[in-house]
Amino acid sequence: MKSYFNVASVIICGFDIVVYTLFFNGINLVLDEVFFPLMIGGSFIGFILSWFGNKGVTRNMGIFGNTFVLLFTVIGPLMVRAFIWNTH
């Protein structure tokens, strides 16, 4: 049963990466209003699912892949806003 958590986490990560890649190439699979909540929620759920799965390669893929998506969805825009678009 625990191996299904890892597989679901990797599938969620793959879906997020495909949607992210298509979004930046101008192809919208989801609405613009739904894009960032979907990426953040999906990556967070995938990250949590991978922690509950069996130890192994798929667990590491789920953890690092979903963290990678969260990094570019949350941390990246916050850093750009704080350091580049700061007008004060």
N, CA, C and O atoms as CSV, one atom per row, in Angstrom:
chain,resi,resn,atom,element,x,y,z
A,1,MET,N,N,0.812,-1.192,0.000
A,1,MET,CA,C,0.000,0.000,0.000
A,1,MET,C,C,0.857,1.258,0.000
A,1,MET,O,O,0.526,2.244,-0.658
A,2,LYS,N,N,1.959,1.219,0.740
A,2,LYS,CA,C,2.811,2.399,0.818
A,2,LYS,C,C,3.490,2.725,-0.496
A,2,LYS,O,O,3.826,3.883,-0.745
A,3,SER,N,N,3.700,1.723,-1.343
A,3,SER,CA,C,4.342,2.002,-2.627
A,3,SER,C,C,3.424,2.818,-3.536
A,3,SER,O,O,3.902,3.534,-4.416
A,4,TYR,N,N,2.106,2.714,-3.330
A,4,TYR,CA,C,1.171,3.524,-4.114
A,4,TYR,C,C,1.316,5.008,-3.801
A,4,TYR,O,O,1.101,5.852,-4.672
A,5,PHE,N,N,1.679,5.330,-2.565
A,5,PHE,CA,C,1.915,6.723,-2.212
A,5,PHE,C,C,3.067,7.290,-3.023
A,5,PHE,O,O,2.989,8.417,-3.512
A,6,ASN,N,N,4.134,6.520,-3.169
A,6,ASN,CA,C,5.286,6.976,-3.948
A,6,ASN,C,C,4.930,7.147,-5.420
A,6,ASN,O,O,5.322,8.131,-6.046
A,7,VAL,N,N,4.200,6.207,-5.963
A,7,VAL,CA,C,3.811,6.294,-7.371
A,7,VAL,C,C,2.907,7.502,-7.595
A,7,VAL,O,O,3.070,8.223,-8.580
A,8,ALA,N,N,1.961,7.728,-6.696
A,8,ALA,CA,C,1.076,8.891,-6.817
A,8,ALA,C,C,1.875,10.189,-6.716
A,8,ALA,O,O,1.583,11.152,-7.426
A,9,SER,N,N,2.867,10.223,-5.851
A,9,SER,CA,C,3.694,11.410,-5.696
A,9,SER,C,C,4.488,11.707,-6.960
A,9,SER,O,O,4.588,12.864,-7.368
A,10,VAL,N,N,5.048,10.687,-7.577
A,10,VAL,CA,C,5.813,10.875,-8.813
A,10,VAL,C,C,4.889,11.287,-9.959
A,10,VAL,O,O,5.274,12.113,-10.786
A,11,ILE,N,N,3.692,10.733,-10.022
A,11,ILE,CA,C,2.734,11.115,-11.064
A,11,ILE,C,C,2.309,12.570,-10.892
A,11,ILE,O,O,2.212,13.306,-11.875
A,12,ILE,N,N,2.056,12.989,-9.661
A,12,ILE,CA,C,1.704,14.384,-9.397
A,12,ILE,C,C,2.847,15.301,-9.790
A,12,ILE,O,O,2.623,16.355,-10.385
A,13,CYS,N,N,4.064,14.912,-9.464
A,13,CYS,CA,C,5.237,15.713,-9.828
A,13,CYS,C,C,5.380,15.816,-11.342
A,13,CYS,O,O,5.641,16.898,-11.868
A,14,GLY,N,N,5.213,14.714,-12.036
A,14,GLY,CA,C,5.293,14.732,-13.497
A,14,GLY,C,C,4.223,15.602,-14.118
A,14,GLY,O,O,4.495,16.344,-15.062
A,15,PHE,N,N,3.005,15.521,-13.600
A,15,PHE,CA,C,1.920,16.361,-14.093
A,15,PHE,C,C,2.240,17.834,-13.872
A,15,PHE,O,O,2.030,18.657,-14.763
A,16,ASP,N,N,2.749,18.170,-12.682
A,16,ASP,CA,C,3.091,19.557,-12.392
A,16,ASP,C,C,4.181,20.075,-13.322
A,16,ASP,O,O,4.110,21.210,-13.795
A,17,ILE,N,N,5.171,19.261,-13.581
A,17,ILE,CA,C,6.268,19.698,-14.458
A,17,ILE,C,C,5.775,19.874,-15.889
A,17,ILE,O,O,6.177,20.821,-16.564
A,18,VAL,N,N,4.913,18.982,-16.363
A,18,VAL,CA,C,4.367,19.117,-17.717
A,18,VAL,C,C,3.506,20.376,-17.824
A,18,VAL,O,O,3.634,21.122,-18.794
A,19,VAL,N,N,2.640,20.623,-16.852
A,19,VAL,CA,C,1.790,21.814,-16.879
A,19,VAL,C,C,2.638,23.071,-16.793
A,19,VAL,O,O,2.360,24.054,-17.481
A,20,TYR,N,N,3.671,23.052,-15.958
A,20,TYR,CA,C,4.573,24.192,-15.827
A,20,TYR,C,C,5.287,24.479,-17.147
A,20,TYR,O,O,5.360,25.631,-17.574
A,21,THR,N,N,5.806,23.450,-17.786
A,21,THR,CA,C,6.518,23.617,-19.055
A,21,THR,C,C,5.589,24.155,-20.139
A,21,THR,O,O,5.961,25.060,-20.885
A,22,LEU,N,N,4.398,23.606,-20.225
A,22,LEU,CA,C,3.441,24.082,-21.219
A,22,LEU,C,C,2.994,25.515,-20.926
A,22,LEU,O,O,2.782,26.296,-21.853
A,23,PHE,N,N,2.852,25.862,-19.661
A,23,PHE,CA,C,2.438,27.214,-19.275
A,23,PHE,C,C,3.459,28.251,-19.742
A,23,PHE,O,O,3.089,29.307,-20.256
A,24,PHE,N,N,4.728,27.946,-19.562
A,24,PHE,CA,C,5.758,28.895,-19.966
A,24,PHE,C,C,6.003,28.901,-21.470
A,24,PHE,O,O,6.683,29.794,-21.975
A,25,ASN,N,N,5.469,27.935,-22.186
A,25,ASN,CA,C,5.530,27.936,-23.641
A,25,ASN,C,C,4.265,28.498,-24.272
A,25,ASN,O,O,4.124,28.471,-25.494
A,26,GLY,N,N,3.341,29.008,-23.460
A,26,GLY,CA,C,2.150,29.658,-23.969
A,26,GLY,C,C,0.948,28.763,-24.161
A,26,GLY,O,O,-0.063,29.206,-24.707
A,27,ILE,N,N,1.025,27.524,-23.732
A,27,ILE,CA,C,-0.104,26.597,-23.859
A,27,ILE,C,C,-0.741,26.456,-22.481
A,27,ILE,O,O,-0.088,25.998,-21.543
A,28,ASN,N,N,-1.990,26.839,-22.349
A,28,ASN,CA,C,-2.664,26.801,-21.061
A,28,ASN,C,C,-3.554,25.567,-20.959
A,28,ASN,O,O,-4.605,25.503,-21.596
A,29,LEU,N,N,-3.135,24.593,-20.163
A,29,LEU,CA,C,-3.980,23.435,-19.887
A,29,LEU,C,C,-5.016,23.758,-18.830
A,29,LEU,O,O,-6.114,23.203,-18.841
A,30,VAL,N,N,-4.673,24.651,-17.922
A,30,VAL,CA,C,-5.588,25.073,-16.865
A,30,VAL,C,C,-5.739,26.588,-16.944
A,30,VAL,O,O,-4.917,27.270,-17.555
A,31,LEU,N,N,-6.779,27.102,-16.332
A,31,LEU,CA,C,-7.004,28.538,-16.311
A,31,LEU,C,C,-5.883,29.241,-15.548
A,31,LEU,O,O,-5.255,28.648,-14.671
A,32,ASP,N,N,-5.639,30.498,-15.884
A,32,ASP,CA,C,-4.579,31.247,-15.221
A,32,ASP,C,C,-4.864,31.440,-13.731
A,32,ASP,O,O,-3.935,31.469,-12.924
A,33,GLU,N,N,-6.137,31.572,-13.360
A,33,GLU,CA,C,-6.489,31.754,-11.959
A,33,GLU,C,C,-6.266,30.483,-11.140
A,33,GLU,O,O,-6.109,30.547,-9.920
A,34,VAL,N,N,-6.251,29.357,-11.794
A,34,VAL,CA,C,-6.129,28.074,-11.113
A,34,VAL,C,C,-4.679,27.570,-11.124
A,34,VAL,O,O,-4.341,26.649,-10.382
A,35,PHE,N,N,-3.835,28.161,-11.952
A,35,PHE,CA,C,-2.499,27.624,-12.178
A,35,PHE,C,C,-1.671,27.548,-10.896
A,35,PHE,O,O,-1.214,26.467,-10.526
A,36,PHE,N,N,-1.471,28.669,-10.216
A,36,PHE,CA,C,-0.596,28.662,-9.044
A,36,PHE,C,C,-1.175,27.885,-7.865
A,36,PHE,O,O,-0.423,27.160,-7.212
A,37,PRO,N,N,-2.468,27.993,-7.556
A,37,PRO,CA,C,-2.986,27.120,-6.491
A,37,PRO,C,C,-2.861,25.629,-6.825
A,37,PRO,O,O,-2.614,24.814,-5.937
A,38,LEU,N,N,-3.030,25.273,-8.101
A,38,LEU,CA,C,-2.878,23.883,-8.512
A,38,LEU,C,C,-1.437,23.416,-8.346
A,38,LEU,O,O,-1.197,22.307,-7.867
A,39,MET,N,N,-0.494,24.236,-8.729
A,39,MET,CA,C,0.915,23.866,-8.608
A,39,MET,C,C,1.329,23.743,-7.142
A,39,MET,O,O,1.998,22.783,-6.762
A,40,ILE,N,N,0.934,24.709,-6.329
A,40,ILE,CA,C,1.307,24.679,-4.916
A,40,ILE,C,C,0.624,23.522,-4.204
A,40,ILE,O,O,1.274,22.770,-3.478
A,41,GLY,N,N,-0.684,23.371,-4.406
A,41,GLY,CA,C,-1.424,22.290,-3.749
A,41,GLY,C,C,-0.976,20.914,-4.198
A,41,GLY,O,O,-0.803,20.012,-3.377
A,42,GLY,N,N,-0.787,20.749,-5.508
A,42,GLY,CA,C,-0.341,19.457,-6.021
A,42,GLY,C,C,1.043,19.075,-5.525
A,42,GLY,O,O,1.278,17.926,-5.152
A,43,SER,N,N,1.948,20.024,-5.521
A,43,SER,CA,C,3.304,19.739,-5.047
A,43,SER,C,C,3.324,19.442,-3.558
A,43,SER,O,O,4.055,18.561,-3.104
A,44,PHE,N,N,2.532,20.167,-2.808
A,44,PHE,CA,C,2.484,19.935,-1.363
A,44,PHE,C,C,1.901,18.556,-1.065
A,44,PHE,O,O,2.425,17.829,-0.221
A,45,ILE,N,N,0.826,18.198,-1.748
A,45,ILE,CA,C,0.227,16.875,-1.549
A,45,ILE,C,C,1.198,15.777,-1.979
A,45,ILE,O,O,1.336,14.767,-1.290
A,46,GLY,N,N,1.876,15.972,-3.122
A,46,GLY,CA,C,2.864,14.993,-3.569
A,46,GLY,C,C,4.021,14.849,-2.603
A,46,GLY,O,O,4.520,13.745,-2.387
A,47,PHE,N,N,4.449,15.954,-2.022
A,47,PHE,CA,C,5.535,15.926,-1.035
A,47,PHE,C,C,5.123,15.139,0.202
A,47,PHE,O,O,5.890,14.316,0.702
A,48,ILE,N,N,3.919,15.387,0.695
A,48,ILE,CA,C,3.425,14.675,1.879
A,48,ILE,C,C,3.234,13.185,1.576
A,48,ILE,O,O,3.585,12.337,2.397
A,49,LEU,N,N,2.680,12.865,0.407
A,49,LEU,CA,C,2.490,11.453,0.051
A,49,LEU,C,C,3.814,10.707,-0.024
A,49,LEU,O,O,3.895,9.543,0.371
A,50,SER,N,N,4.844,11.365,-0.525
A,50,SER,CA,C,6.134,10.679,-0.647
A,50,SER,C,C,6.745,10.390,0.717
A,50,SER,O,O,7.482,9.414,0.859
A,51,TRP,N,N,6.463,11.200,1.708
A,51,TRP,CA,C,6.985,10.917,3.050
A,51,TRP,C,C,6.325,9.692,3.669
A,51,TRP,O,O,6.939,9.011,4.491
A,52,PHE,N,N,5.088,9.404,3.290
A,52,PHE,CA,C,4.389,8.257,3.848
A,52,PHE,C,C,4.661,6.964,3.082
A,52,PHE,O,O,4.223,5.897,3.511
A,53,GLY,N,N,5.367,7.038,1.972
A,53,GLY,CA,C,5.646,5.857,1.167
A,53,GLY,C,C,6.874,5.101,1.639
A,53,GLY,O,O,7.561,5.515,2.573
A,54,ASN,N,N,7.135,3.984,0.976
A,54,ASN,CA,C,8.319,3.185,1.280
A,54,ASN,C,C,9.585,3.918,0.869
A,54,ASN,O,O,9.572,4.743,-0.045
A,55,LYS,N,N,10.673,3.608,1.552
A,55,LYS,CA,C,11.947,4.203,1.195
A,55,LYS,C,C,12.445,3.587,-0.099
A,55,LYS,O,O,12.300,2.386,-0.329
A,56,GLY,N,N,13.027,4.418,-0.932
A,56,GLY,CA,C,13.545,3.934,-2.197
A,56,GLY,C,C,13.715,5.066,-3.189
A,56,GLY,O,O,13.646,6.243,-2.837
A,57,VAL,N,N,13.936,4.689,-4.425
A,57,VAL,CA,C,14.192,5.663,-5.475
A,57,VAL,C,C,12.953,6.498,-5.770
A,57,VAL,O,O,13.057,7.711,-5.951
A,58,THR,N,N,11.787,5.869,-5.821
A,58,THR,CA,C,10.574,6.629,-6.139
A,58,THR,C,C,10.237,7.621,-5.034
A,58,THR,O,O,9.687,8.687,-5.308
A,59,ARG,N,N,10.556,7.287,-3.801
A,59,ARG,CA,C,10.340,8.233,-2.701
A,59,ARG,C,C,11.226,9.452,-2.889
A,59,ARG,O,O,10.765,10.584,-2.745
A,60,ASN,N,N,12.484,9.233,-3.207
A,60,ASN,CA,C,13.398,10.357,-3.415
A,60,ASN,C,C,12.985,11.188,-4.625
A,60,ASN,O,O,13.078,12.416,-4.597
A,61,MET,N,N,12.532,10.531,-5.676
A,61,MET,CA,C,12.052,11.275,-6.850
A,61,MET,C,C,10.858,12.141,-6.486
A,61,MET,O,O,10.770,13.287,-6.925
A,62,GLY,N,N,9.946,11.614,-5.694
A,62,GLY,CA,C,8.776,12.380,-5.279
A,62,GLY,C,C,9.142,13.558,-4.398
A,62,GLY,O,O,8.621,14.659,-4.575
A,63,ILE,N,N,10.037,13.329,-3.450
A,63,ILE,CA,C,10.432,14.405,-2.542
A,63,ILE,C,C,11.161,15.502,-3.297
A,63,ILE,O,O,10.801,16.673,-3.184
A,64,PHE,N,N,12.170,15.145,-4.057
A,64,PHE,CA,C,12.972,16.165,-4.740
A,64,PHE,C,C,12.220,16.818,-5.894
A,64,PHE,O,O,12.379,18.017,-6.122
A,65,GLY,N,N,11.421,16.073,-6.614
A,65,GLY,CA,C,10.663,16.653,-7.716
A,65,GLY,C,C,9.617,17.639,-7.243
A,65,GLY,O,O,9.483,18.724,-7.808
A,66,ASN,N,N,8.876,17.273,-6.216
A,66,ASN,CA,C,7.856,18.176,-5.697
A,66,ASN,C,C,8.481,19.374,-4.991
A,66,ASN,O,O,7.924,20.471,-5.035
A,67,THR,N,N,9.614,19.189,-4.349
A,67,THR,CA,C,10.326,20.323,-3.761
A,67,THR,C,C,10.826,21.262,-4.845
A,67,THR,O,O,10.803,22.480,-4.668
A,68,PHE,N,N,11.274,20.716,-5.956
A,68,PHE,CA,C,11.722,21.520,-7.095
A,68,PHE,C,C,10.582,22.384,-7.634
A,68,PHE,O,O,10.776,23.567,-7.915
A,69,VAL,N,N,9.413,21.802,-7.775
A,69,VAL,CA,C,8.254,22.563,-8.261
A,69,VAL,C,C,7.858,23.628,-7.244
A,69,VAL,O,O,7.545,24.755,-7.626
A,70,LEU,N,N,7.867,23.290,-5.959
A,70,LEU,CA,C,7.557,24.286,-4.935
A,70,LEU,C,C,8.584,25.410,-4.922
A,70,LEU,O,O,8.240,26.567,-4.679
A,71,LEU,N,N,9.825,25.077,-5.178
A,71,LEU,CA,C,10.880,26.091,-5.206
A,71,LEU,C,C,10.599,27.125,-6.286
A,71,LEU,O,O,10.724,28.325,-6.042
A,72,PHE,N,N,10.223,26.675,-7.473
A,72,PHE,CA,C,9.975,27.602,-8.561
A,72,PHE,C,C,8.596,28.246,-8.497
A,72,PHE,O,O,8.370,29.271,-9.141
A,73,THR,N,N,7.679,27.675,-7.742
A,73,THR,CA,C,6.342,28.238,-7.651
A,73,THR,C,C,6.206,29.219,-6.496
A,73,THR,O,O,5.482,30.208,-6.614
A,74,VAL,N,N,6.883,28.969,-5.385
A,74,VAL,CA,C,6.726,29.801,-4.194
A,74,VAL,C,C,7.980,30.614,-3.905
A,74,VAL,O,O,7.924,31.843,-3.848
A,75,ILE,N,N,9.090,29.951,-3.724
A,75,ILE,CA,C,10.313,30.623,-3.287
A,75,ILE,C,C,10.852,31.550,-4.375
A,75,ILE,O,O,11.254,32.674,-4.074
A,76,GLY,N,N,10.870,31.110,-5.617
A,76,GLY,CA,C,11.390,31.926,-6.718
A,76,GLY,C,C,10.670,33.257,-6.868
A,76,GLY,O,O,11.325,34.300,-6.872
A,77,PRO,N,N,9.339,33.261,-6.992
A,77,PRO,CA,C,8.645,34.550,-7.098
A,77,PRO,C,C,8.808,35.441,-5.869
A,77,PRO,O,O,8.864,36.664,-6.001
A,78,LEU,N,N,8.885,34.849,-4.680
A,78,LEU,CA,C,9.100,35.666,-3.489
A,78,LEU,C,C,10.476,36.327,-3.493
A,78,LEU,O,O,10.619,37.483,-3.094
A,79,MET,N,N,11.479,35.593,-3.944
A,79,MET,CA,C,12.834,36.159,-4.014
A,79,MET,C,C,12.907,37.261,-5.069
A,79,MET,O,O,13.545,38.289,-4.842
A,80,VAL,N,N,12.267,37.061,-6.208
A,80,VAL,CA,C,12.265,38.075,-7.252
A,80,VAL,C,C,11.549,39.325,-6.770
A,80,VAL,O,O,12.004,40.445,-7.005
A,81,ARG,N,N,10.442,39.127,-6.104
A,81,ARG,CA,C,9.690,40.281,-5.604
A,81,ARG,C,C,10.472,41.037,-4.547
A,81,ARG,O,O,10.444,42.267,-4.518
A,82,ALA,N,N,11.164,40.323,-3.683
A,82,ALA,CA,C,11.882,40.975,-2.592
A,82,ALA,C,C,13.149,41.687,-3.066
A,82,ALA,O,O,13.464,42.771,-2.574
A,83,PHE,N,N,13.877,41.098,-4.008
A,83,PHE,CA,C,15.177,41.640,-4.346
A,83,PHE,C,C,15.249,42.385,-5.679
A,83,PHE,O,O,16.098,43.261,-5.844
A,84,ILE,N,N,14.389,42.057,-6.616
A,84,ILE,CA,C,14.481,42.693,-7.930
A,84,ILE,C,C,13.414,43.764,-8.115
A,84,ILE,O,O,13.718,44.854,-8.600
A,85,TRP,N,N,12.171,43.475,-7.741
A,85,TRP,CA,C,11.097,44.431,-7.951
A,85,TRP,C,C,10.862,45.325,-6.751
A,85,TRP,O,O,9.808,45.951,-6.646
A,86,ASN,N,N,11.818,45.398,-5.849
A,86,ASN,CA,C,11.696,46.242,-4.677
A,86,ASN,C,C,11.954,47.684,-5.091
A,86,ASN,O,O,13.058,48.006,-5.530
A,87,THR,N,N,10.972,48.548,-4.963
A,87,THR,CA,C,11.106,49.926,-5.422
A,87,THR,C,C,11.413,50.901,-4.292
A,87,THR,O,O,11.470,52.106,-4.534
A,88,HIS,N,N,11.611,50.430,-3.088
A,88,HIS,CA,C,11.888,51.329,-1.965
A,88,HIS,C,C,13.326,51.692,-1.901
A,88,HIS,O,O,13.734,52.443,-1.015
